[in-house]
């Protein structure tokens, strides 16, 4: 028989009222259980530092089952309070724990001495030097490149990563006729130094053979010589012209083309005098240029004829100006060019003379052969200004002198205490050229005129 309670004329079973109170209690218990499980998970991940808080495993909360009105519910005992206090202290330690100090990042020293060599239309070699001092060891190097696009340069593009013992790299697959900037950075672990940039470089096309020399013409003719002049090719083949080849053909003797001279391309304006020709004879000449790739096509003259042999005259003065080279404290090397006219007689030689600035007396320095246009004057006093002149000679007589500008010997920097023991070199040492060979074609003369 279910008990019944009467209220305000209504009757409710006693068991229904007990079920309503029991539902609220069960929901509250479940909510508290979820809160405790969440706090326990947070406390478990917390790790106390410096002994401030000792992490203790919370005791398991004791529960017991109680029957209320025929329904079992879970009740927590007083141990819940202690577990909550322990969890709260651990959570406070987690939230209030001091932050770890930041470790400073140390970068390696950058490389230096960036150099670019051997450029082609699509490749270039980059060199660099390892840093002499670096706070951290260098493990590798990274190579970068970017286009030159002002005003705002584009971002760096990584090319490759190399070992620490590699100090050069051949960069390939570049775009021809573009301007590039290259860079290198030192790498240590996961850190990288600043990028050291190279100079701006413009990639040109691959070199080819040069074109033919320009404006080849005859500038003078005598009974036994023809003087030619020309200019470099308009198309150099993207490479420097370093040599010219002059060839000649005697049209009346039916000879083949013969090499006359091999000339170094030092000047923009080239000229050469071909001597030893026959009078009233017809000749033709060719000139070809050579660069790093090879020899290009030739430029050819029209038929040129030497003049009739005339009664001998004195030659014209040598062609100037007189050039000075290898100036030392006791010697000066001078050079000149042959005269335009030999007077109808072959040039037999050249006489070289000199005088001091404050003197009017000329001294003979030497006599050179007809095929020599360079002479070293030695045994000169140091720190003195001189004038030089050159005279061309043939069987008829001497030409007017070609006078050069003023030139000064260098000062020999030797302490006064050692000058007494300093021995001047012999006369033959003064006539040595850069290769050490003695210039024996010019015999020195020291007699005054």
C-alpha positions in Angstrom: 0.0 0.0 0.0 1.6 3.3 -1.1 1.3 6.1 1.5 -0.7 9.1 0.4 -0.4 12.7 1.6 -3.3 15.1 1.4 -2.7 18.8 0.8 -5.3 21.5 -0.1 -7.7 18.9 -1.2 -5.1 17.2 -3.4 -3.5 13.8 -2.7 0.2 13.1 -3.8 2.1 9.9 -3.2 4.9 10.2 -0.6 7.4 8.4 -2.9 6.9 11.0 -5.8 8.0 13.8 -3.4 11.1 12.0 -2.4 12.1 11.4 -6.1 12.0 15.2 -6.7 14.6 16.0 -4.0 16.8 13.1 -4.9 17.2 14.4 -8.6 18.6 17.7 -7.5 21.1 16.0 -5.2 22.3 13.7 -7.9 22.8 16.5 -10.4 24.8 18.5 -7.8 27.0 15.5 -7.0 27.7 14.9 -10.7 28.7 18.6 -11.2 31.1 18.5 -8.3 32.6 15.3 -9.6 33.3 16.8 -13.0 34.9 19.9 -11.3 37.2 17.7 -9.2 38.3 15.6 -12.2 39.2 18.8 -14.1 41.2 20.2 -11.2 43.0 16.9 -10.7 44.1 16.9 -14.4 45.5 20.4 -14.0 47.4 19.6 -10.8 48.9 16.5 -12.3 50.5 18.5 -15.2 51.8 21.1 -12.8 55.5 20.7 -11.7 56.5 22.8 -8.6 59.9 24.7 -8.8 62.6 25.6 -6.3 60.8 23.7 -3.5 58.1 26.3 -3.1 55.3 23.8 -3.3 55.5 20.1 -2.7 53.3 18.2 -5.0 51.4 15.6 -3.1 49.1 13.1 -4.7 45.6 14.0 -3.5 44.0 11.4 -1.3 41.1 9.5 -2.8 37.8 11.0 -1.5 35.8 8.5 0.6 32.3 8.1 -0.5 29.4 6.0 0.8 26.1 5.1 -0.6 23.0 6.3 1.3 19.5 5.1 0.6 16.9 7.9 0.8 13.4 6.9 0.2 14.4 3.8 -1.5 17.0 5.5 -3.9 20.8 5.2 -3.6 22.8 8.5 -3.8 26.6 9.3 -3.4 27.7 11.5 -0.5 31.2 12.8 -0.1 32.7 13.0 3.4 34.8 15.7 5.0 37.9 14.5 2.9 36.6 16.5 0.0 37.6 19.8 1.7 41.2 18.7 2.2 41.5 17.5 -1.5 40.1 20.9 -2.7 42.6 22.8 -0.5 45.6 20.7 -1.9 44.4 21.1 -5.5 44.0 24.9 -5.0 47.6 25.3 -3.6 49.0 23.3 -6.6 47.0 25.4 -9.1 48.2 28.6 -7.5 51.8 27.3 -7.8 51.2 26.6 -11.5 49.7 30.0 -12.3 52.2 32.0 -10.2 55.4 30.1 -11.3 58.1 32.6 -12.6 58.8 32.5 -16.3 62.0 30.9 -17.7 64.8 33.5 -18.5 65.3 34.1 -22.2 68.6 32.7 -23.6 70.3 35.3 -25.9 70.8 34.2 -29.6 74.5 34.3 -30.7 75.1 34.7 -34.4 78.2 33.5 -36.3 80.6 36.1 -37.8 79.9 36.8 -41.5 82.5 35.9 -44.2 84.5 38.6 -46.0 86.5 39.2 -49.1 83.7 38.4 -51.6 85.1 38.2 -55.2 83.6 37.3 -58.5 85.7 35.7 -61.3 85.3 33.9 -64.7 81.9 35.3 -65.7 80.2 33.9 -68.8 76.7 34.5 -70.2 75.1 32.1 -67.6 77.8 31.2 -65.0 80.1 32.9 -62.6 82.5 31.8 -59.8 82.2 33.4 -56.3 85.0 33.4 -53.8 85.0 34.4 -50.1 87.2 34.1 -47.0 86.2 32.5 -43.7 85.8 34.9 -40.7 89.0 35.1 -38.6 87.1 35.4 -35.3 83.6 34.1 -34.6 81.7 33.7 -31.3 80.3 30.4 -32.4 81.8 27.9 -34.9 80.8 28.1 -38.5 79.1 24.9 -39.7 78.3 25.9 -43.3 77.8 28.7 -45.8 74.7 29.7 -47.8 75.0 31.2 -51.2 72.3 33.8 -52.3 71.5 35.7 -55.5 69.1 38.4 -56.6 68.5 40.6 -59.6 69.5 44.2 -59.7 66.1 45.9 -60.0 66.2 49.5 -58.6 64.8 51.3 -56.8 63.6 48.4 -54.6 65.8 45.3 -54.8 64.0 41.9 -54.8 64.3 39.4 -52.0 67.3 37.1 -51.8 67.0 33.7 -53.5 68.9 30.8 -52.0 71.3 29.1 -54.4 73.0 26.4 -52.3 74.3 25.4 -48.9 78.0 24.3 -48.6 80.3 22.9 -46.0 82.5 25.0 -43.8 85.6 24.0 -45.7 84.4 25.2 -49.1 85.3 28.8 -50.0 84.3 29.0 -53.6 81.3 28.1 -55.7 80.4 28.1 -59.4 76.9 29.5 -59.8 75.2 28.2 -62.9 71.9 28.7 -64.9 71.9 32.5 -64.7 70.1 34.7 -67.2 72.3 36.3 -69.9 72.5 40.1 -70.1 71.1 40.5 -66.6 72.6 42.4 -63.6 73.1 40.3 -60.5 74.2 40.8 -56.9 75.5 37.7 -55.0 75.8 37.1 -51.3 77.3 34.7 -48.8 76.2 34.1 -45.1 77.8 32.0 -42.3 75.6 29.3 -40.7 76.0 27.9 -37.2 73.3 25.4 -36.2 70.0 27.1 -36.8 71.4 30.6 -36.7 72.7 32.6 -39.7 74.9 35.7 -40.0 74.1 38.7 -42.1 74.5 38.3 -45.8 77.7 39.8 -47.2 77.0 41.2 -50.7 79.2 41.3 -53.8 79.6 44.1 -56.2 77.1 44.5 -59.0 78.0 42.3 -62.0 76.5 42.3 -65.5 76.6 39.1 -67.4 77.5 39.5 -71.1 77.1 37.2 -74.0 79.6 34.4 -74.6 82.7 35.7 -76.4 83.1 35.0 -80.1 85.8 35.6 -82.7 86.4 39.3 -83.5 85.5 41.1 -86.7 88.0 42.4 -89.2 90.2 45.5 -88.3 88.9 48.8 -89.5 90.3 51.6 -91.7 93.4 49.7 -92.9 95.3 52.2 -95.1 98.7 53.2 -96.3 100.1 56.3 -94.6 103.5 56.5 -96.3 105.5 54.9 -99.1 109.2 55.1 -100.0 111.4 53.2 -102.4 111.9 50.4 -99.9 109.1 50.7 -97.3 105.4 51.0 -96.8 103.8 52.2 -93.6 100.3 50.9 -92.7 97.8 52.0 -90.1 94.5 50.5 -88.8 92.0 50.6 -86.0 90.5 47.7 -83.9 87.4 45.8 -85.2 84.0 47.4 -84.6 82.9 44.0 -83.1 85.4 42.8 -80.6 83.5 39.5 -79.9 82.9 40.4 -76.3 86.6 39.8 -75.5 89.7 42.0 -75.5 91.8 42.1 -78.7 95.3 41.1 -77.7 97.2 40.4 -80.9 97.3 41.5 -84.6 98.9 39.6 -87.5 100.3 41.4 -90.5 100.8 39.5 -93.7 102.2 40.5 -97.1 102.1 39.2 -100.6 104.6 40.2 -103.4 102.3 40.3 -106.5 105.2 40.4 -109.1 107.1 37.4 -107.7 104.0 35.3 -107.4 104.8 34.5 -103.8 102.2 33.3 -101.3 101.0 35.2 -98.3 103.8 35.5 -95.7 103.7 36.6 -92.1 105.5 39.9 -91.7 104.9 40.8 -88.0 103.0 39.8 -84.9 102.0 42.9 -82.9 100.6 43.3 -79.4 97.4 45.3 -79.3 98.4 48.0 -76.8 96.9 51.1 -78.5 93.6 52.0 -80.1 95.5 53.2 -83.1 97.9 50.7 -84.6 100.6 51.3 -87.3 103.6 49.4 -88.7 106.3 50.1 -91.2 107.2 47.3 -93.5 110.8 47.7 -94.7 113.2 45.9 -97.0 110.9 46.2 -100.0 112.0 46.6 -103.7 111.5 49.9 -105.5 108.7 50.1 -108.0 107.3 46.8 -106.7 103.6 46.0 -106.1 102.4 44.5 -102.8 99.3 43.6 -100.9 98.8 43.4 -97.1 96.4 41.8 -94.7 95.7 42.4 -91.0 93.8 40.0 -88.7 92.8 40.4 -85.0 92.8 37.8 -82.3 91.0 37.6 -79.0 90.5 34.9 -76.3 88.4 32.8 -78.7 90.5 32.9 -81.8 91.4 34.8 -85.0 88.8 36.7 -86.9 88.5 37.6 -90.6 91.2 39.8 -92.2 91.2 43.3 -93.6 93.1 43.6 -96.9 94.6 46.6 -98.6 94.4 47.5 -102.3 97.6 47.0 -104.4 100.3 49.2 -103.1 103.5 50.1 -105.0 106.8 51.4 -103.7 108.2 54.6 -105.1 111.2 55.0 -107.4 114.6 54.9 -105.9 115.8 58.5 -105.5 119.2 60.0 -104.8 120.0 59.5 -101.1 118.8 62.0 -98.6 118.9 62.2 -94.9 116.0 60.5 -93.1 113.3 62.4 -91.4 113.4 62.6 -87.6 112.0 59.6 -85.7 108.3 59.5 -84.9 107.5 60.6 -81.4 106.7 61.2 -78.7 109.5 59.7 -76.7 108.0 57.4 -74.1 109.6 56.7 -70.7 109.3 53.4 -68.8 111.1 51.6 -65.9 112.3 54.7 -64.2 114.6 53.9 -61.3 117.2 55.8 -59.2 119.9 55.3 -61.8 118.3 54.3 -65.1 115.5 55.2 -67.5 114.2 53.3 -70.5 113.0 55.3 -73.6 111.2 54.2 -76.7 110.3 55.8 -80.1 109.0 54.9 -83.6 110.9 54.9 -86.9 110.9 58.0 -89.2 108.3 58.2 -91.9 111.0 58.7 -94.5 114.3 57.0 -94.7 115.6 59.4 -97.4 115.8 56.7 -100.0 118.5 54.9 -98.1 117.9 52.2 -95.5 118.1 53.3 -91.9 121.4 52.1 -90.4 120.6 52.9 -86.7 119.7 55.4 -84.1 121.8 57.5 -81.7 120.4 58.2 -78.2 121.6 61.3 -76.3 120.8 62.9 -73.0 121.5 66.0 -70.9 120.7 67.3 -67.4 118.1 69.9 -67.0 120.5 72.6 -66.0 123.1 71.7 -68.6 123.4 72.5 -72.3 125.8 69.7 -73.2 124.4 66.5 -74.7 126.0 63.1 -73.9 125.8 60.1 -76.1 124.0 57.2 -74.3 124.2 54.6 -77.0 123.8 53.6 -80.7 121.0 51.1 -81.6 120.5 49.0 -84.6 118.0 49.8 -87.4 115.4 47.4 -86.0 115.6 48.6 -82.4 113.5 51.4 -81.1 114.1 51.1 -77.4 117.1 51.8 -75.2 117.9 51.8 -71.5 120.2 54.6 -70.3 122.0 53.7 -67.1 124.5 55.1 -64.6 122.5 58.2 -64.1 122.6 60.2 -60.8 119.5 59.9 -58.6 116.9 62.6 -58.2 118.0 64.5 -61.2 115.9 65.8 -64.2 117.0 64.9 -67.7 116.1 65.5 -71.4 116.6 62.8 -74.1 116.8 62.9 -77.8 117.0 60.4 -80.7 118.6 60.7 -84.1 118.0 58.4 -87.1 120.9 57.6 -89.4 121.5 56.3 -92.9 124.4 56.3 -95.4 123.8 59.9 -96.3 123.7 61.4 -92.8 121.7 61.9 -89.6 118.2 63.2 -89.2 117.0 66.1 -87.1 116.8 65.0 -83.5 113.5 64.0 -81.8 113.6 65.6 -78.4 111.5 64.2 -75.5 110.0 65.8 -72.5 111.6 66.2 -69.0 111.9 63.1 -66.8 113.4 62.6 -63.3 115.3 59.7 -61.8 114.0 58.4 -58.5 115.5 58.9 -55.1 117.2 55.9 -53.6 115.9 55.4 -50.1 119.0 54.1 -48.3 120.1 55.2 -44.8 123.1 57.4 -44.8 125.0 55.0 -42.5 124.8 52.3 -45.3 125.5 54.5 -48.3 129.2 54.3 -48.0 129.0 50.5 -48.4 126.5 50.6 -51.2 127.9 49.4 -54.5 126.6 50.8 -57.8 125.7 48.0 -60.3 127.9 47.5 -63.3 127.1 49.2 -66.7 125.8 45.9 -68.2 123.3 45.5 -65.4 121.6 48.8 -66.5 120.7 47.4 -69.9 118.6 44.4 -68.7 115.0 44.3 -69.6 112.1 42.9 -67.5 112.9 39.3 -68.4 116.6 39.7 -67.3 117.9 39.6 -70.9 120.7 42.0 -71.8 120.0 44.6 -74.5 123.1 44.1 -76.6 121.8 45.9 -79.7 122.5 49.3 -78.2 126.2 49.7 -77.4 126.6 52.3 -74.6 128.7 55.4 -75.4 129.6 58.0 -72.8 131.6 60.4 -75.0 130.3 64.0 -75.0 129.4 66.0 -78.0 
